[in-house]
Amino acid sequence: MNNSFLSIDEIKKIGLKSFGKNVFVSRYANFYSPETIEIGNNVRIDDFCILSGEIKLSNYIHISAYCSLYGRFGIEMEDYSGLSPRCTLFSATDDFNGDFLIGPMVDSNLINLISGKIIIKKFSQIGAGTIIMPNVTIDEGVAVGALSLVNKNLKSWTIYAGIPARALKKRSKNLLNLINNDTTYCRR
């Protein structure tokens, strides 16, 4: 990779909880509370991404440009999952119903957070511009179309799209043959 990605020594200086081999982090990615972020093997994080809070990225993951992962209550991405450009994952959001104040500068007694861990299971891909709300599990093999809003759990091997995301059709499992036939498979 070229100079747009940090060297291993530069990645070490971020202060991540852990990181594996073959990790590429853009010079323009930002990490907040890096001591709570774990990165596995064969992971690439592109330009202008924000990673904050408790985040665990397993193996063979790509986080495309301009993605934001707000992991105060946890975000976990399993092997071979990915985020297309401009995805935003919120493990917490303010309650906007009007009974509480909103924002990080307001006393915590005056706000109400809607929160919960986000889990994206193996072989799932999230389309560009998608927003994932708190306390959602995206099951294995899911594909989410661009510009979707995911506010509930999604069932395995299904293609979803829309606001809110709804099931469109079943997704093929043929990609599993690539993994079963070649355990060293890694595509950049």
Summary of the structure (lengths in Angstrom):
residues: 188
radius of gyration: 16.9
end to end distance: 10.3
largest distance: 55.1
contacts: 597
relative contact order: 0.11
helix: 11%
strand: 38%
